[in-house]
């Protein structure tokens, strides 16, 4: 009888784990209708390297699902590439601070989890509202890994079309 209880408990835990895993994957892959129906995309490179933007252009062109446009105003969605390195432009006309400046943590829509070193956040942004509609973090620390930066977005599109 003890062995039956152990087997039953193990099977129950296994089924529970699988159910939770499937639900977590479904939430991550879920795309709003506005993203699925999008035809045009603007790439907003907020990383410190143009190479990642070039790879994004190449991967989007290979995919053929979205047409790249040159301004966010012409885009149905914005693909934001970010690696946690943000620059703030300060003109020379501003007066210098009179005391030690406070550190400010600027958060962008959908940017609530840190991007690990050697990785990049890929976010789909609504150009009209600036709201984050979907995001993923991918390793981009080498050229081969960087070519897979859009795999999560492609998989999310595929899940929506099943």
C-alpha positions as CSV (number, residue, x, y, z in Angstrom):
1,X,0.0,0.0,0.0
2,X,2.9,2.4,0.8
3,X,4.3,1.9,-2.7
4,X,1.0,2.7,-4.3
5,X,0.8,6.0,-2.3
6,X,4.3,6.9,-3.4
7,X,3.6,6.2,-7.0
8,X,0.3,8.1,-6.9
9,X,2.1,11.1,-5.2
10,X,4.9,11.0,-7.8
11,X,2.4,10.9,-10.7
12,X,0.3,13.7,-9.3
13,X,3.4,15.9,-8.8
14,X,4.6,15.1,-12.3
15,X,1.2,16.0,-13.9
16,X,1.0,19.2,-11.8
17,X,4.5,20.2,-12.9
18,X,3.7,19.6,-16.6
19,X,0.5,21.6,-16.3
20,X,2.3,24.6,-14.8
21,X,5.1,24.4,-17.4
22,X,2.6,24.4,-20.3
23,X,0.6,27.3,-18.8
24,X,3.8,29.3,-18.3
25,X,4.9,28.7,-21.9
26,X,1.5,29.7,-23.2
27,X,1.6,33.0,-21.3
28,X,5.1,33.8,-22.6
29,X,4.2,33.0,-26.2
30,X,0.9,34.9,-26.2
31,X,0.7,37.7,-28.7
32,X,-2.0,40.4,-28.8
33,X,-4.1,40.6,-32.0
34,X,-2.4,43.9,-32.9
35,X,1.0,42.2,-33.1
36,X,-0.3,39.2,-35.1
37,X,-2.0,41.5,-37.6
38,X,1.0,43.8,-37.9
39,X,2.6,44.2,-41.4
40,X,5.3,46.8,-40.7
41,X,8.0,47.1,-38.1
42,X,10.4,49.8,-37.0
43,X,13.6,48.6,-35.3
44,X,14.5,50.8,-32.3
45,X,18.1,49.9,-31.4
46,X,18.8,51.0,-27.8
47,X,21.9,48.8,-27.5
48,X,25.4,50.1,-27.7
49,X,26.2,48.3,-31.0
50,X,25.0,48.7,-34.5
51,X,25.9,45.0,-35.2
52,X,22.8,43.8,-33.3
53,X,20.6,46.1,-35.3
54,X,22.1,44.8,-38.6
55,X,21.4,41.2,-37.4
56,X,17.8,42.2,-36.5
57,X,17.4,43.6,-40.0
58,X,18.8,40.5,-41.6
59,X,16.7,38.1,-39.5
60,X,13.5,40.2,-40.2
61,X,14.3,40.1,-43.9
62,X,14.9,36.4,-43.9
63,X,11.7,35.8,-42.0
64,X,9.7,37.9,-44.5
65,X,6.7,38.3,-42.1
66,X,7.1,42.0,-41.5
67,X,8.2,44.9,-43.7
68,X,10.9,47.2,-42.1
69,X,10.1,50.9,-42.2
70,X,12.3,53.9,-41.4
71,X,10.2,55.7,-38.7
72,X,8.0,54.5,-35.8
73,X,5.1,56.6,-37.2
74,X,5.0,54.4,-40.3
75,X,5.1,51.1,-38.2
76,X,2.4,48.9,-36.9
77,X,4.8,47.7,-34.2
78,X,8.2,48.8,-32.9
79,X,10.9,46.1,-32.2
80,X,13.0,47.5,-29.4
81,X,16.4,46.0,-28.9
82,X,17.9,46.9,-25.5
83,X,20.7,45.5,-23.3
84,X,20.3,47.6,-20.2
85,X,22.7,50.3,-21.3
86,X,20.9,53.6,-21.6
87,X,22.4,57.0,-22.4
88,X,20.9,60.3,-21.5
89,X,21.8,63.2,-23.7
90,X,22.5,66.4,-21.7
91,X,23.0,69.7,-23.5
92,X,25.7,72.1,-22.5
93,X,23.1,74.7,-21.7
94,X,21.9,72.9,-18.6
95,X,23.4,74.2,-15.3
96,X,25.5,71.7,-13.5
97,X,24.0,70.1,-10.3
98,X,24.7,71.9,-7.1
99,X,25.0,68.7,-5.2
100,X,25.8,65.1,-5.9
101,X,23.1,63.8,-8.4
102,X,20.9,61.0,-7.3
103,X,21.0,57.7,-9.3
104,X,17.8,57.3,-11.3
105,X,16.6,54.0,-12.4
106,X,14.6,54.7,-15.6
107,X,12.2,52.0,-16.4
108,X,10.6,51.6,-19.9
109,X,7.4,49.9,-20.6
110,X,7.9,46.2,-20.2
111,X,11.4,46.7,-18.9
112,X,10.9,45.4,-15.4
113,X,13.5,42.6,-15.3
114,X,17.2,43.1,-15.6
115,X,19.0,42.0,-18.8
116,X,21.9,39.7,-17.9
117,X,25.3,40.5,-19.4
118,X,25.8,39.0,-22.9
119,X,22.0,39.1,-23.5
120,X,19.5,41.4,-25.1
121,X,15.8,42.2,-24.5
122,X,13.6,42.1,-27.6
123,X,10.4,44.0,-26.9
124,X,7.4,44.6,-29.2
125,X,6.1,48.1,-28.5
126,X,2.8,49.7,-29.6
127,X,4.1,52.9,-31.4
128,X,0.9,54.8,-30.6
129,X,0.9,54.2,-26.8
130,X,4.5,53.2,-26.1
131,X,3.2,50.1,-24.2
132,X,5.1,46.9,-24.3
133,X,3.1,44.2,-25.9
134,X,5.6,41.3,-25.7
135,X,9.2,40.8,-24.7
136,X,11.9,38.1,-24.6
137,X,15.5,38.0,-23.4
138,X,18.0,36.2,-25.7
139,X,21.7,35.6,-25.5
140,X,23.6,37.7,-28.0
141,X,27.2,37.4,-26.7
142,X,28.4,35.9,-30.0
143,X,27.4,36.2,-33.6
144,X,25.9,32.7,-33.8
145,X,23.7,33.3,-30.7
146,X,22.7,36.8,-32.0
147,X,21.2,35.3,-35.2
148,X,18.6,33.6,-32.9
149,X,17.5,36.8,-31.3
150,X,14.1,36.7,-33.0
151,X,13.4,33.0,-32.4
152,X,11.1,33.7,-29.5
153,X,9.0,36.2,-31.6
154,X,8.8,33.7,-34.5
155,X,7.7,30.9,-32.1
156,X,5.1,33.2,-30.6
157,X,3.7,34.0,-34.1
158,X,3.7,30.2,-34.9
159,X,1.8,29.5,-31.7
160,X,-0.8,32.1,-32.6
161,X,-1.3,30.6,-36.1
162,X,-1.8,27.0,-34.9
